[in-house]
Amino acid sequence: MTCGLAFHRAAMAIGAPILLSATLLVAPLPARATDGAAEPVAIAVLDFDYIDTSGEVRDQRHEHAARLQRFANALRNDLAQSGKFRIVSPECGAAPCAADNLEPAELAARARAAGARLMLLGGIHKQSTLIQWAKVQAVDIEADRVVLDKLVTFRGDTDEAWERAEAFVVREVTGLASAR
């Protein structure tokens, strides 16, 4: 499988776009319905990676880990509440299901085994006290292509800043299902 979603660690470290193995295709998901109403799309929302290169003196690892967990949980909850997605959970053992822990093909295989049609993954990079980047990709596992590739910047390292970034990502991902 060459799903083209290689979450290149070096790219995340410098905030550059993810390197793709082919031309990036951003397209709506094909519709699936049995009675005219769209069925919720099965989506695996993987754990996001986090890197802090801000150089701040104060150790914020615990705060960032808690925010990252709330971010992923809020993504799952808000996507499910939209009615457009059904959340599935891939099994990855003791390590988090994240691009930093497993190869892209393995992540896709585990998401597929859990019944996912779509896989959402990404990472957040704290560049400075004021600037953070969230790189988000959605991959249509059946079509073997990236259907969303966004670099979201957000200002600050507060709960409110993270919540706003999460809400933006949810709107972007929900737009995939709406465009069907």
C-alpha angles and dihedrals in degrees: 000000000000100000093165094225098116102157094213109210094209091054090053091049092059098032092245122144119278113265111243126200092222140017110304112251118199109188139143119263115259114257121256120190138148100192103021095277117106114247117229111265114241106238132182110209104199125206112271123236121234133205128177117199095158094112093222113164097223114084106240099168094117093047091048093047090052093047092047091052092048089048093054093043091049090050091053094045096045094046091050092047090054088070089225096093139048111205118227125185120220119211114241102161121233095336120077117261094251138130090247091062106037137032116259094248090052092049090051091048092051092046090049091049088054089055099258122155092183130036123202118198140155149124143243125229122196103208098173142344090283106029130069130166127208115197110197130182132179118199126198098221095195094051092038094227142113110253098177130030116171135166107201120190122199133183122235138009102254133116089253093053092050092047092052091050091050092050090051092051091049091053091050094048093043087054088065091062093040092055091059 
